[in-house]
């Protein structure tokens, strides 16, 4: 019996959306071989979520290959695969603390890590940066994410934000859906790339005026129509389907 035949329709849809996120992450070159992770909460009262099978390139991941785990890291559905313990620690902490964090997206992109190593963090120097700065936190580096004692500090630093810069480590976004988490990462990653490119020049950087920064939150919601679930995600899925629809298998 296939995975799809064993599970209810809402879980299968969550698997398809998450597999799409992995494929899109590879397509946009945000992956780091097999060492970053995206997770998705499965609808229902069990507090189970899906994460990638450790050792798979993101371009290989399918809906059926995703691994179902509980908040203790126990695999709760038969699978030949294992998970990354560091990925589990970060994602389980956020899923347990934030009911609205249906999807948690973590990357190690070079531009993201570069900005995470800067004392002043993300600067308000681009329109893309304003989207991320409207809801951002910072978490200091504590080594490889294997220590459960780090969880409360990570959760406290994230707070109610949608984006988190992990100092000397990378980027993290959360969303009520795959679409929200992906779009927030798109803006955060773009902002980091712009910052590193702008800093490579010889001119003094121009920052966005404080009154504009303070008013950006309402503007962001209007421009992205609830962070893009209705307009951007379907277009991204059409793009994937044209390239390789096997993520849905």
C-alpha positions in Angstrom: 0.0 0.0 0.0 1.4 3.4 -0.9 1.8 6.3 1.6 -1.0 8.2 0.0 -3.4 5.2 0.5 -2.5 5.0 4.2 -3.2 8.6 5.2 -6.1 11.1 5.2 -6.4 13.7 2.4 -5.3 16.7 4.6 -2.0 15.0 5.5 -1.3 14.2 1.8 -1.9 17.8 0.9 0.6 18.9 3.6 3.1 16.4 2.2 2.7 17.8 -1.4 3.1 21.4 -0.2 6.2 20.6 1.8 7.7 18.5 -1.0 7.1 21.5 -3.3 8.9 23.8 -0.8 12.0 21.5 -0.9 12.0 21.5 -4.7 11.6 25.3 -4.8 14.4 25.7 -2.3 16.7 23.7 -4.6 15.4 25.6 -7.6 16.3 28.9 -6.0 19.7 27.6 -4.8 18.9 28.1 -1.1 19.8 24.5 -0.2 23.0 23.5 1.5 23.6 19.9 0.2 21.4 18.0 2.7 22.0 20.1 5.8 19.0 22.4 6.2 15.4 21.6 6.8 11.8 22.6 6.3 8.9 21.2 8.4 5.2 21.2 8.2 2.6 20.5 10.9 0.1 17.8 10.0 -3.5 18.9 10.5 -5.0 17.2 13.6 -4.7 16.9 17.4 -1.6 14.6 17.5 1.1 17.3 17.1 2.8 15.4 14.4 4.9 17.1 11.7 6.8 16.3 8.5 10.5 16.8 7.9 12.9 15.7 5.2 14.6 12.3 5.1 18.2 12.9 6.0 20.6 12.3 3.2 18.3 13.3 0.3 19.1 16.3 -1.9 16.2 18.7 -1.8 15.6 18.2 -5.6 14.9 14.5 -4.8 12.3 14.9 -2.1 8.7 13.7 -2.8 5.5 13.8 -0.8 5.9 10.1 0.0 9.5 10.3 1.2 8.8 12.9 3.9 9.2 11.5 7.5 6.4 11.9 10.1 7.6 12.6 13.6 6.2 13.7 17.0 7.5 16.5 19.2 9.9 14.1 20.9 11.6 13.2 17.6 10.0 9.7 17.5 9.2 8.6 14.0 5.5 7.7 14.0 5.0 6.2 10.6 7.0 3.3 9.1 9.8 4.6 6.8 13.2 3.4 5.7 14.7 6.9 6.4 16.1 8.8 9.3 16.0 12.5 10.2 18.6 15.1 11.1 18.7 15.5 14.9 19.7 19.2 14.7 16.9 19.9 12.3 14.5 18.2 14.7 15.6 20.3 17.6 15.1 23.6 15.9 11.8 22.8 14.3 10.2 20.9 17.3 10.9 23.9 19.5 9.1 26.3 17.2 6.2 24.0 16.4 5.6 23.3 20.1 5.6 26.9 21.1 3.8 28.5 18.2 0.4 27.1 17.2 0.4 29.4 14.2 3.7 28.1 12.9 2.3 25.5 10.6 5.5 25.7 8.5 9.0 26.3 9.7 11.7 27.1 7.1 15.5 27.1 7.9 18.3 27.9 5.5 22.2 28.3 5.5 22.5 30.5 2.4 25.8 32.3 2.0 24.2 35.7 1.9 22.0 34.9 4.9 25.0 33.6 7.0 27.0 36.6 6.0 24.3 39.0 7.3 23.9 36.8 10.4 27.5 37.4 11.2 27.2 41.2 11.1 26.8 43.0 14.4 24.0 45.3 13.2 22.1 42.5 11.5 19.7 43.2 8.7 19.8 46.9 7.6 16.8 48.9 6.3 18.4 49.7 3.0 16.0 48.0 0.5 12.3 47.5 0.0 12.8 43.7 0.5 14.4 44.3 3.9 11.4 46.2 5.1 9.2 43.1 4.7 11.5 41.1 6.9 12.1 43.9 9.4 8.4 44.3 10.0 8.6 41.0 12.0 12.1 39.9 13.0 14.1 38.5 15.9 17.7 37.4 16.5 19.1 34.3 18.2 22.7 34.1 19.3 24.8 31.1 18.2 25.1 28.3 20.7 26.9 25.7 18.6 25.3 22.8 16.6 21.6 22.7 17.4 21.7 19.4 19.4 21.1 20.7 22.9 17.4 20.7 24.0 18.3 23.3 26.7 18.6 25.9 23.8 14.9 25.5 22.9 13.4 28.1 25.3 16.0 30.7 24.3 15.3 30.1 20.6 11.6 30.3 21.1 11.9 33.5 23.3 14.1 35.2 20.6 11.6 34.3 17.9 8.7 35.6 20.0 5.7 36.4 17.7 7.9 37.2 14.7 7.8 35.6 11.3 11.5 35.8 10.7 14.5 35.0 12.8 18.2 35.5 12.1 20.3 32.8 13.7 23.6 34.5 14.5 26.6 33.0 12.7 24.2 30.3 11.4 21.5 31.2 9.0 17.9 32.3 8.5 14.5 31.0 9.7 10.9 31.9 8.8 7.5 30.6 9.9 4.1 30.8 8.4 0.5 29.7 8.7 1.1 27.9 5.4 3.8 26.8 3.1 3.1 29.9 1.0 3.7 32.3 3.9 6.9 30.7 5.1 8.3 30.5 1.6 7.4 34.1 0.7 8.9 35.4 4.0 12.1 33.5 3.2 12.1 34.9 -0.3 12.1 38.5 1.0 14.6 37.8 3.8 17.0 36.1 1.5 16.7 38.9 -1.1 17.3 41.5 1.6 20.4 39.7 2.7 21.7 39.5 -0.9 21.0 43.2 -1.5 22.8 44.1 1.7 26.0 42.2 0.9 26.0 43.6 -2.7 25.4 47.1 -1.4 28.2 46.8 1.2 30.7 45.8 -1.6 30.5 49.3 -3.1 32.5 52.3 -1.9 29.5 54.6 -1.2 27.9 55.2 2.1 24.6 53.3 2.4 21.3 55.2 2.4 18.8 53.8 5.0 15.1 54.0 4.8 13.6 56.8 7.0 12.3 55.7 10.4 8.7 56.8 9.8 8.5 54.7 6.7 10.0 51.7 8.6 7.5 52.1 11.4 4.5 52.0 8.9 5.6 49.2 6.8 3.7 46.4 8.5 0.3 47.4 7.2 1.7 48.2 3.8 3.3 44.7 3.6 0.0 43.0 4.2 -1.8 45.0 1.5 0.9 44.4 -1.1 1.3 40.7 -0.6 -2.4 39.9 0.1 -1.8 38.0 3.3 1.8 37.0 2.4 0.9 35.6 -1.0 -1.1 32.4 -0.3 -3.7 33.4 -2.9 -1.5 34.7 -5.7 2.1 33.6 -5.5 1.9 29.9 -4.3 -0.2 28.7 -7.1 2.1 30.3 -9.6 5.1 28.7 -8.0 3.4 25.3 -8.2 2.7 25.8 -11.9 6.4 26.5 -12.4 7.3 23.3 -10.6 4.8 21.3 -12.6 6.3 22.5 -15.8 9.8 21.6 -14.7 9.2 18.3 -12.8 5.9 17.3 -11.2 7.4 14.3 -9.4 7.4 16.1 -6.1 3.7 15.1 -5.9 4.5 11.4 -5.9 
